[in-house]
C-alpha cells in the first residue's frame, strides 16, 4: 500500500508549486500601475495642452466661460477616464462648438455653449447606450477613419505654424502681426522648442539591448536612442513656457488668487436651447461621432492592441461627462484621436498620466 501511495505523494509535491487560480492584484495596483517611467508619463500628460489651452482661454475671454469651473470638472473627467479606460484617454474641448461660439456675432453665451454641449452629449449617450455606436464602428470603413486622423493631424500642424509665425489675439480669435525673431516669445525660442521636441521624444520607449558584442555601432545607436527617449521633452517645454510667461509679465504674480470660484447651476432659457442646438450641436455631433469615438477607438487598438476601447463605452463616457458638467457652466468636452496621439508621442502609456 505504501508503494502505491508513493507516486501520488510525489505528484502532489510537484504540482503543489503551481497555483490553481490566477493571482489577482489589488485594485489600486491594477488601476494606478504605470507602464512607463514617471518622467515620461508626466511628459505625456501635457502632450495635448497645445489644443486645450488656446481654446479654453479663448472661450474664457470671449464668452466669459468660468475658467475655475471648467478646470475643476476637466480634472474630475481626466481622473475618471484614466481609471475607467487604463490608457491616456484625452479630455479635450469640443472644437466645433468652440469655433462657432467665438465666430458668431454676437458670440454665444455660456448658457448657449452649455446647451450645445448637453445636446451633443445626449445624442452620443443614446448611441452608446443602445449599441448603435458599436454598429457604426463596425460598418465605417477603415480608410475613412484614417482620413479623419490625417485631417486632425494636418489641422493641428497648420495651427501650430500659425501660432509660431504670428502673434495671436485670442479675444478676436485671429492672428495679428508677424512674430519677431528675438524676444521671450520670438521665433528663435519657438523654433528651438520645436527642434527640441523633435529630437528628444520623451517617449521612454525601450530599444533593443540584446545586440551582439560584435555589433558595437548598433549598440551605441541603441544607447543614444534610449537617452533621447528618456528626456521628458513636452514637460520641459511646458515648464519653460510658464517661466517665460512670468518673466515677460511679472504683474501676473499680483493677479494670482487661490481657491475656486463659487460653482452653481446656469440659468438656461428656451432660446438658449434653440441657439445652442442649431448653431453648436448640429455641426458638432458628426465630428464627435467620427473623431471623439470611432477614430479614438481605432487608434487605441493601434497603440494598445491589448486595450482597444469599446465604442459604446467611449460614447457613453462623452455623454455622461457633459450631461453632468454643462449644467454648471463647464466647457463641453470630448475625447479625441489627436489628443491620444499627442499624449502617446510624448510618453503617456497608462491612465496614470491623465
N, C-alpha and C positions, 0 to 999 in steps of 0.2 A: 504493500500500500504506500509506503514511504517513497518507493521508486516511482510510483505512478504520479504522486503529487509533486515531485521534484521539478519536472519540466514546467508545470503550471506556475510554480513559485518563481522559477527563473523568468518565465514570460511576463509575469506580473511585475517583476523588478525592472525589466527592460522598458515596458510600456508606461510605467508609472511616471516617468520623466516627461511624457508628452501630455500637455493639457488637453482635457476632453472638450472644453469650451473655450472660445476666443476670449482673451483678456480685454475687458472694457476699461478704457482710460477714463478718468474723471471728466465730467462735462467741461470744467474750466480748462482742462488741458486740450480737449478737442477744439474748443472754440477760440482759445487765445494762443494756440501754437503758431509760432512764426515760421514760415517756410524760407526765410531769408535772414540775413543779418539785420540787426536793429537799425543801423545807419541806412541800409538800402530800403527797408520798409518805411522809414521816415522820409527818405528822399522821394519814394514813390507816392507818399501821401500828399505831397504838394505838386504832383505831376500834372494835375488838371486845373490848377489855380489860374492859369493863363486865360481860361474861359470864364471861370467863376467870378473872379474879382471885377473885371470890367463891366460885366452885365449887372452884378449886384450894385456896384457904385452908380452906374447909370440910372437904374430904377430908383435908387435912393435919392439921387439928386433931382431927377425929372418928375417922378410920380410920387415922391415922398413916401417911399416904402420904408417901413420901420426896420432899420438895419439890425437892431438888437434882437427883435423877434425872429427875423429871418435866420440869423446866425444860431440862435438857440435851437430852433426847430431843425435846421440843417444838421447841427451836431447830433441831435437825437436820431435823425434819419440815418446818418452815417454809422452810428453805433449799432443801430438795429439791423441795418442791411449787412454790416460786417459780420454780425453774429449769425444772421439767417443764411447767408449765401456762402460764407467761408472763402470768398475771393475779394479782391479790392474793388468792390462794386461802387462806381462813382455816383454821386448825387449832384446833379447839375441843374442850372436854370432851364426852364422851358424857353428855348431860344426864339421860337416864332412869336409867342406871346410877348416876350420882352421887346422884340423888334417892332411889333405893332404898337405896343404901349408908348414907345418913345417917338415913333414916326407919325402917329396920328395927331391931327390938330382939331380940337385940343387933345393933350395927352390923356391916356387912360388913367383913371384914378386907382387908388389902392384897392377899393372895393370892386371895381371892374376887372382889375388884374386877378383878384381872388376868385371871382365868379368864373373867369375864363379857365383858371386852373382847376377849380372844382368841377366844372362841366367836362373838361378833358379827362379828369380823374374818374368821373362816374362812368364814362364810356369804356375806359380801359379796365376798370374794376368789373364791369359787366362782361366784357370779352374774356377776361381771365377766369372769372367765377363760373361761367357757363361752359368753358372749354373751347370756345370759338377761336381764341387766340392760338391755341395749340394746333388747330386745324389750319389756320393761316400760316403758321410757322412751317408746317409740313408741306403745304402747297406752294409757297413762294419759292421761285427758282433761286438757286444759289448765286448766279450772275447778278441778279437784281440786288441781293444783299451786298455783294462785293462792290457794286456800283455805288450803293449808299455809303459804304465805308470809305470809298475813294473820294466821293464828293465831300464828305465830312473832313477828311484829311486835307484836301485842297483848300477848303474853306478856312480851316484853321491856319494853314500856311500863308494864305493871302492876307488874313487878318494880322498875323504876326509881322509880315512885311510892311503892312500899312502902319502898325504901331511903331515899328522901328524907324521908318522914313519920316513920319510926320508927327508933330505934337498933336495931342488929342484933346478935344473939348467934349467931355463926357456929358455935360448938360445939354449941349446941342447935338450930341451923338454924331460928330463929324470930325474929320481931320482938319487941322488948321495950317500953320506954317511949317515949312520943311525943318526937320530937326538939325541942329548944329552938330558939327563933328566933335567938338570938345565940350566939356562940362560934365556935371554929375549925371545928367540924363542924355548925354550926347551919343552920337553914332559909334564912337570908339568904344564906349562902355557896352553898348548894346551888341555890337558885332563881336566883341571879346567874350561876352557872356554866351552868345550863340555858339561860338567856336568851342568854348569850354564844355558846353552841353553835348556837342557832337563828339568830342574826343573822350571825355570822361562820362561814361554812360551811367555809372552808379547802380547798374542792374544787379550786381552781386552774383552774376552767373558763374558757375564753376566750370572751368575749362579743363581739358584733358591733362591729367597729371601723370599718366601712365606711359609716357613715351619712353623708348628705349634709351640706354645710356649713350648710344652712338648718335642718336638724333638730337644733338645739342641745340641746333638752331630752332628746332620745333619746341624744345623745352623752354628756351629763353623767350620765344614769342608767346608761349602759353603763360609764362610768368608775367610778362608785360600786360597781357590782356586781363589777367586776374587783378593786377594793380589798378588798371584803368577802371575795371568794373567795381572796385571796392570803394571808390570815392563817391559820396552822395552828392552828385552834381546839382540836381534840382534843388535840394535843400540849401546848398551853399549859395546858389544864385538868388534864391528867395530871401535868405537872411541878408545877403549883400544889398538887395533892393530895399529892404527895410532900413538898413543903416544909412544908405544914401538918401533915402526919403527924409529921415530925421535930420541929417546934416544939411540938406538943401533948405528945409523949412523948420528951424528949431522951435517955432511957435506951436508946433503940433503938441509938444510936451504939455503946454498950458491948457490945451483943449481936451486932454485925456480925462475921462470920467469913468470911475469904476461902478459896476453894478448895472444890471439890465434895466431897461425902461419897463413901465407897467404894461403887462400883457392883458388885452381884453378883446371881446368879440367886436367884429366890424359891424357897422351899420350898413346894411345892404338893401337896396330898393329893387323893385321890379325892373326899372330901367337899367340898373347895373347888370342884372342877369341877361337882359336882352343885348346890351352892348358887349358884355364880356363873352357871351356865347358866339354871337355873329362875327365879331371882329377878332376875337382872340382864340376861342376854342376851335372854330371850324378849320382854320389853317394849321392849327397845332395838332389836331387828332391824327391825321395821316402821318405826320412827322414822328409823333410819339410811337405809333404802332410800328413803323418801319425801323427807326433808329433806336428808340428807347427800349424796345422789347426784342424784336426779331433780330436786328443786327447785333445787339449786345449779347444775345444768347448764342448766335453763331460764332462770334468772336471768342466767347468764353470757352466754347468747345475747341477752338484752335489753340488758345493759350493754356487752357487747363483741361486736357482730354478726359481726366477722371472726375471733373467737377462741372460738366456742362450744365448750364442753367435751364430750368423749366420755363417756357414762355408764359404759361399760365401763372406761375408764381411771381415772375417779374412784373407781369401786367397788373396783378392784384397789388403788388408792392407799390407801384406808382399810384394806383388808385387810393390806397389807404393813406399814404403819406399826405397827399393833397386834400383828401376829404377830411383829414384831421387838422392840418396846419393852415389851410387857406382861410378858415373861419376866423383865425386870429390875426390875419394880415401877413402871414409868412409868404415868401416868394414861391410861386409854383415851381416845382422841381420834377425831375425825371432821372432815369438812368441814361447812359449813352455809350456807344461804341468808342467814340473819340476819347472820352474820359478814361475808359477802361484801358485803351491802348496807351494813353499817356502815362497813367499810373504804372502799368506793367513795364513800360520802356525805362522808367527811372527806378525800378527796383521793387515795386509792390508785388507781393506774391501771395498774400493772405488777407483775410478780413481784418487782421490786426492793424494794418496800415491805415484804414479809414476810420 
